[in-house]
Amino acid sequence: MKVSAHRLSRPSLVMLDGGTSRDRAKSSPSDPPRSEVVPLERLTDEQLVEAVQRGDSTIPDQLYHRLVDAVDVTLYRIFGRREPDHEDLIQLAFEQIVLTLSRRSYAGACSLRTWATAVTSRVAFNVLRARRRERAVVVPALDEPPESGVIGSDGECQSLARAELERLRVQLARMKPERAQAVFLHDALGHELAEIAAMEGISVAAAQSRLVRGRKELYKRLGVVQGGRRKS
């Protein structure tokens, strides 16, 4: 089953650091108006999943419109912008969602949108890792903490913030996948441990272990001690 990727107007998105409304992505005037799909009968998550598993050819549009905002938000937060291949990334995420649903790997322990967020984040982090391998990315300026000092303008503040976010993404892509996933889902998207456990099909204790170990690894990579202070 191939999911049709109708282009929708951009939803409100926040940056990885939970920026204010001024940080949110805005639709370009050239973007087409948001298309609307009004199904004859709004399916529940369970009915939608069952239809996908049956191979119902009428379902892709409903699945797309049910989940596209969650997929788009997750990709935007991980990459920090819409990549030139953003639509391809959305398609890739939906292909993985449909494949996983078809294999009956969705247990229904959390909402379909919440679960789709976890699937999308795995896809996105895999893409980041693949890009690092292909391009042999080395970003010395981002691997070293920026020098402290007086920031002279809003532009410098924004530039510093972007550099810090990019540095964070680089380090997340270098971490063990399950740890990076736990940190992102909990600290960036705000999911509770119980939700993460349901998304990943693991116990709450295992989710907590991944989060604690992930934070510890990330802090070490960033040169930050517990409490948020940077190592001198």
SULFENLIN-V629458 format. One line per field, one symbol per residue. ss: DSSP state (a for helix, b for strand, c for the rest). psi: psi as a letter, one per 30 degrees, with the letter a starting at -180 (. if undefined). A space follows every 50 residues. Layout:
ss->???
psi->???
//
This chain:
ss->ccccccccccccccccccccaaacccccccccccccccccccccaaaaaa aaaacccccaaaaaaaaaaaaaaaaaaaaccccccaaaaaaaaaaaaaaa aacccccccccaaaaaaaaaaaaaaaaaaaaaaaaccccaaaaccccccc cccaaaaaaaaaaaaaaaaaaaaaccaaaaaaaaaaaaccccaaaaaaaa cccaaaaaaaaaaaaaaaaaaacbcccccbcc
psi->kkkkikkllklkklleghlafffkkkkkffkllkkkjjkekjkleeeeee eeffgjffeeeeeefefeeeeeeeeeeefgljlfheeeeeeeeeeeeeee efghfjfgflleeeeeeeeeeeeeeeeeeeeeeefhkjiefffkkkklak kfleeeeeeeeeeeeeeeeeeefflkefeeeeeeeefefgkleeeeeeef hlleeeeeeeeeeeeeeeeeefhklkfgkkk.
//
